Structure formats: structure tokens, C-alpha cells
Amino acid sequence: MVKSQTEKRGRSDWEEAALDAMAAGGLSSLAIPELARTLGVTKGSFYWHFRSLDALIETSLQRWEESDASAVLELEAVRDPRARLREAFSEARHSSRPHALYVALSASGDKRVTAVLRRISDRRLRFLTAAYVDLGFERAEAENRAMLAYLAYIGLMHIRKTASPRRLTAAGLEGFIAHAIDTLIPPP
């Protein structure tokens, strides 16, 4: 028996579509009819999986936060702290949707979003601080370096979304990341 489109699309499909829409246009860009069109299903499919748009927002934000936590766990598995920090900067090159989400949602003012952003930032700052402590820095210095590295990371997210393509070329981005690594990760 062939499944219908509605049966083929599950909660996770709706959450992923919602995250894509939020990354492209922020929280206010979410609309059930548009998401249904994107997924090729009817609005009824939405109500099969979610009681409201707010419920979709909450589970989508939870999905994003869990994805970020998994990414940090992968980075923490790198034993050498210098390599761990390099991997974190490398992640900045390749993770476009999480960055677009962060930028698009950071100005939303929604309390749910603010809470998720705070937990993501706190987790990443703890990760960076631990890496700098593992490099031998005292805790206060490690926290300062972690904050500087995180601010460079956040700034990179924003500039990738807002800079003109002529200003931020692929080579320019690579050059900035190489400079950030040289500046923010001390040599052995």
C-alpha cells in the first residue's frame, strides 16, 4: 500500500521545516499554510502532529538546542585542546542553518527563544573555557579568552548573514577564520 504525503511527513519534518523558515525569516515568518506548502501536505497534517503553532515552535527550538548540544559533545571528544578549538572554528565555516537561526532569532524578544539562546551560549562558553583551562590558563584568563573567542564566533555568524557577497568572499571568510585561529589559539 502506498502511503499518502500526510502519512509520510512526521513531526520531525514539520520541525525541520519550521527551523528552516525561522532561519530564513525569524519567528514571525512561521505560518502553517506556508509550511504545509513547503512540505507538500495539507494544513490538516499539521494538526495531526501539533495542537498549535506555539507547540511547533517549542518542539522546533528544543530540536535546535539538542542539535547544538550534540555538536558541542562532538567537539568535546577531541582530546587535544588546540585541536578542539580549531574544530570549533572550523564548525563556524560549515554550520549555516544554526548560525542563521541564531542571528534571525536573537532579536525576536520571545522568552522561549531567549532561554534557548542563553542555554546555547552558556554551553558554548563552558566548552571554550574548559578548552582554555586545558591549555593551562588560569580560570579567569580562560573565561576572558572564551568570551573573546565566542564573540568572534557570534560576530562571524552576523557578518555571514548581513555582509554583501562582494565584501565577504569565501577566501575572505577563510582568511578571517585562519586569522582568528592564529590570534585566539596560542601556539604550543
Rosetta blueprint (number, residue, H / E / L):
1 M L
2 V L
3 K L
4 S L
5 Q H
6 T H
7 E H
8 K H
9 R L
10 G L
11 R H
12 S H
13 D H
14 W H
15 E H
16 E H
17 A H
18 A H
19 L H
20 D H
21 A H
22 M H
23 A H
24 A H
25 G H
26 G L
27 L H
28 S H
29 S H
30 L L
31 A L
32 I H
33 P H
34 E H
35 L H
36 A H
37 R H
38 T H
39 L H
40 G L
41 V L
42 T L
43 K H
44 G H
45 S H
46 F H
47 Y H
48 W H
49 H H
50 F L
51 R L
52 S L
53 L H
54 D H
55 A H
56 L H
57 I H
58 E H
59 T H
60 S H
61 L H
62 Q H
63 R H
64 W H
65 E H
66 E H
67 S H
68 D H
69 A H
70 S H
71 A H
72 V H
73 L H
74 E H
75 L H
76 E H
77 A L
78 V L
79 R L
80 D L
81 P H
82 R H
83 A H
84 R H
85 L H
86 R H
87 E H
88 A H
89 F H
90 S H
91 E H
92 A H
93 R H
94 H H
95 S L
96 S H
97 R H
98 P H
99 H H
100 A H
101 L H
102 Y H
103 V H
104 A H
105 L H
106 S H
107 A L
108 S L
109 G L
110 D L
111 K H
112 R H
113 V H
114 T H
115 A H
116 V H
117 L H
118 R H
119 R H
120 I H
121 S H
122 D H
123 R H
124 R H
125 L H
126 R H
127 F H
128 L H
129 T H
130 A H
131 A H
132 Y H
133 V H
134 D H
135 L L
136 G L
137 F L
138 E L
139 R H
140 A H
141 E H
142 A H
143 E H
144 N H
145 R H
146 A H
147 M H
148 L H
149 A H
150 Y H
151 L H
152 A H
153 Y H
154 I H
155 G H
156 L H
157 M H
158 H H
159 I H
160 R H
161 K H
162 T H
163 A L
164 S L
165 P L
166 R L
167 R L
168 L L
169 T L
170 A H
171 A H
172 G H
173 L H
174 E H
175 G H
176 F H
177 I H
178 A H
179 H H
180 A H
181 I H
182 D H
183 T H
184 L H
185 I L
186 P L
187 P L
188 P L
